[in-house]
Amino acid sequence: MIAIPQQPPKMTVEEYLEWEPQQDLRYEYANGEVFAMTVGTIPHNDIALNLYRALYPHLRSRGCRVNVSDVKMQLTPQSRYYYPDVIVSCNPQNLNARNFIQHPKLIVEVLSPGTNAKDRGEKFTYYLTIPSLQEYLLIDSEKISVERYCRGEGKMWLYYPYTAEDMVTLSSIEFECPIELLYEGVVFTTEE
């Protein structure tokens, strides 16, 4: 018989930050409630790592850091903590961070059937309120498709879709790569 963990009770941010490192699973935090992270697929992981491998040498000399899924991001000190798939920060306060990133410049979520709605809905809504955020990237793990949201003037966000054979541009960090690089080695489900 498999034991299914019970949903933990509501807790304060301080309780969450103390409790979560002691757990076997990672948990996101939203206004007193914690949510266990879903288990990723191999394509999901490969896409995040492909992007990380491309970004790391590009960002290292620019005084920026790039992290993958095990790094927590603090949206606000008292409301939300998320685990993006890839996060980039060039803020000096984050260069030596130990517990979470506070001032992201770029956030990337790799979409899967289990995370698609949350990444496009709740997370999308809250990420766009982060003053330091310049770009939000959604990468589909089921087909070659990337969506980029780039901060415009005022509250405007510009939308850029990418498909096969396109060059993906990340203007906030002066980076571009062929979309195929993100999907290198990724095997998609085939129809039977």
N, C-alpha and C positions, 0 to 999 in steps of 0.2 A: 504494500500500500504506500502511496506517495503522500507525504505530508505537504499540505498547501499552507504557506505562511499566511497568518491573519493580517489584515490591514492594521498597521500600528495606529494607536489613538492620535488625536490631534496633539501637536506640540509646538512650542515656541521655536524661533530660529535658533536660539542658544541650545535648546534641547536637541534639535535636529543636528546641529553641527557637532555636538558631542556624541550623539547616538549613531549617526550614519557611518562613520569610519569603523565602527565595531561590527557592522553587518557583513554578511557574506555577499549580499547583492548591493548594487548601487541604487540609491533612491533620489528622485528629484523632489523638490519641496515647493509647495504653492499655498501660501496663506494658511499655514497651520497643518496642512495635510501632506503626507508623503506618498510617493508613487514609485513602485519598483520599476526599474528600467526593463524594457523588453530585451529578449535575447536576439542578437543580430544574426544575420545569415553570412555565409562566406562571401557572396558578392558584395554585400553591404560593407563588410570589413575590408575587402580588397579595394573598393572604390575609395574609402577614407584613407587607406594607406597609400594608394597611388597618388592622391592629391598631396598628402603629407610629404612623401618623398620628393615630389616636384617643388613644393614650397620651401622646405627646410633650407636647402643651399641658397635659394634666392633671398630669403629673409634674414638669414644668420648675420650677414654683413651689414644689414640695414638697422640693426638694433631692435628687431622684432622677434617675437617668439611665436611658434606654432605648436599646438598641442592637439592630440586626438582624444577620443571618447572618454578616457578616464579622468579628464580634468573638468571640474565643476566651474560654472560661471554664476556669479552673483548678479542678478538683475537689479535688485535693490536690497539694502541691508535687512529689511524686515519683511520682504514679501516672497521672492521667488529665487530658487537655485535650480539651474538646469545643467545637463551634460550634453553640449553640442557634439556632433561627430568630429568636427574640426573647428578650431578657434584660433584666430590670429589677433595678437595685441602688440602694438608698438608703443604703448604707454609705459614710461619708465617705472611707474608704480607696480606694474605687472611683471617686470623682467625677473624679479627675485621672489615672486609669489610662491607660497607653499600650499595654501588651502583652496584657493579659487581665483579666477580671473575676474576683474571688475570692469575693465574698460576695453572691450573687444572692438576691433576695427572691422573684422570679417568673421561671420559665423556661417558654417556650412552644416547642413543636415542632409544625410543620405536617406532618401525616402524608401520605405518598404511598406507592404500592405498594413502591417501593424502600427506603423508610426506616421503614415501619410496624413491622416486627419489632424493629429496633434501638431505636426510640423507646419502644416499649412494654416491651421486655425489658431489655437491658443498660443503656441510659441511664436508664430509669425506676428500676431498682434502685439505681444509683449516685446519681442526683439526690436521691432521698429520704433519703440519708444526710448531705446538706449541712445543717449546723446553722442557717444563715441562711435557707434556703429555706422559704417559707410556702405557695407554690402552684406546681403544675405543671399546665400547660394543654396538651391535645392537640387540635389542630384538623384535622379531616379535609378533604383537598383534593378528594375525589371526590364528596362529598355534604354537606349541611348537618348537621353533627354536631360538637359540642364536648364534651370531657370535662375536668372540673376535679378535681384532687386538692388538698385543702386540709389543712394540718397541724392535727391535733386535739391532744388531750392525750397526753403520753408518746410512744409510737411509733405512735399511731393517725393514719391519714390518712382524711379523709372524701371520698367520691366524689359528684360532682354531674354528671349528664349534661344536655346542652342540645340541643334540636332546633329546627326552624323556629318562628319567632314568639316564642321565649324571650328573656329578658333575661339576658345573661351577666354574672355578678357576680364581681369580683375583690376580695375583702374585704381582702387584704393591702395594697392600695394605694387602697382606697375608690373603686373605679371600677365602673361598669356601663354596658353598651351593648346594643342589640338585636343578636342574633346575625346578622341580615341585614347589619349594617354590616361584619362581618368578610368577608362574601362579596360585597360590592358589586363589580360588574363582572366577577365570576368566571363563566366559561362551563364547565359540566360536560360531560363526554362523553355523547353520547346513543346509545342503542341503535340499531343498524341494522335 
